[in-house]
């Protein structure tokens, strides 16, 4: 029973587009923020974008103007629309949710990761 279910990864040519989605289980209870991290081989894990329930989104400088993070609170789902993709965007992308459980504890939840490859 995955609490964060990711989809949308794949292979795309430079300049192309992909949309990642991440659906959070209702069992997480109260979600405060959701977002995406990524990690490429030989590089450290980095925050790509995050968004609050109110819709305030922050994007890493490396993706500003190319990626757009949005959410559908009714579906507990976040979307990362990626355009003008570059080879350096190649990485495993991990969905993240920061949420309060029924016990009131704030915790981070993680998806299993989805591969995004930008290549000819």
PEPE-V310606 format. One record per residue. RES is the residue in three letters. PHI is phi in whole degrees, 0 to 359 (NA if undefined). NEAR is the number of other C-alpha atoms within 12 Angstrom. Layout:
res: {RES & RES}
phi: {PHI & PHI}
near: {NEAR & NEAR}
This chain:
res: {UNK & UNK & UNK & UNK & UNK & UNK & UNK & UNK & UNK & UNK & UNK & UNK & UNK & UNK & UNK & UNK & UNK & UNK & UNK & UNK & UNK & UNK & UNK & UNK & UNK & UNK & UNK & UNK & UNK & UNK & UNK & UNK & UNK & UNK & UNK & UNK & UNK & UNK & UNK & UNK & UNK & UNK & UNK & UNK & UNK & UNK & UNK & UNK & UNK & UNK & UNK & UNK & UNK & UNK & UNK & UNK & UNK & UNK & UNK & UNK & UNK & UNK & UNK & UNK & UNK & UNK & UNK & UNK & UNK & UNK & UNK & UNK & UNK & UNK & UNK & UNK & UNK & UNK & UNK & UNK & UNK & UNK & UNK & UNK & UNK & UNK & UNK & UNK & UNK & UNK & UNK & UNK & UNK & UNK & UNK & UNK & UNK & UNK & UNK & UNK & UNK & UNK & UNK & UNK & UNK & UNK & UNK & UNK & UNK & UNK & UNK & UNK & UNK & UNK & UNK & UNK & UNK & UNK & UNK & UNK}
phi: {NA & 294 & 274 & 233 & 248 & 257 & 205 & 108 & 290 & 163 & 256 & 216 & 283 & 307 & 88 & 277 & 227 & 215 & 236 & 265 & 230 & 217 & 253 & 262 & 295 & 296 & 293 & 292 & 84 & 239 & 266 & 265 & 221 & 224 & 186 & 230 & 244 & 215 & 216 & 259 & 305 & 79 & 237 & 282 & 293 & 225 & 285 & 268 & 195 & 218 & 214 & 272 & 301 & 286 & 99 & 284 & 247 & 240 & 235 & 298 & 304 & 292 & 241 & 302 & 86 & 243 & 252 & 227 & 259 & 218 & 215 & 242 & 296 & 297 & 259 & 51 & 231 & 242 & 235 & 242 & 273 & 246 & 229 & 49 & 293 & 242 & 305 & 289 & 280 & 299 & 183 & 272 & 257 & 243 & 284 & 226 & 226 & 255 & 211 & 259 & 276 & 300 & 279 & 85 & 281 & 272 & 221 & 264 & 244 & 230 & 282 & 281 & 101 & 228 & 279 & 242 & 238 & 248 & 199 & 285}
near: {11 & 18 & 26 & 34 & 28 & 34 & 27 & 28 & 30 & 25 & 25 & 25 & 21 & 21 & 19 & 24 & 26 & 32 & 30 & 35 & 35 & 40 & 34 & 39 & 26 & 22 & 19 & 31 & 22 & 28 & 39 & 29 & 35 & 46 & 49 & 48 & 34 & 34 & 25 & 23 & 15 & 9 & 13 & 12 & 16 & 25 & 24 & 34 & 38 & 33 & 33 & 27 & 25 & 15 & 20 & 18 & 25 & 25 & 26 & 22 & 13 & 19 & 27 & 19 & 17 & 25 & 31 & 32 & 37 & 32 & 34 & 22 & 24 & 14 & 16 & 31 & 33 & 39 & 36 & 39 & 30 & 36 & 24 & 24 & 30 & 26 & 19 & 22 & 38 & 29 & 31 & 35 & 38 & 38 & 45 & 40 & 40 & 29 & 31 & 20 & 20 & 14 & 12 & 12 & 15 & 18 & 21 & 24 & 33 & 29 & 31 & 22 & 29 & 31 & 28 & 35 & 29 & 27 & 18 & 13}
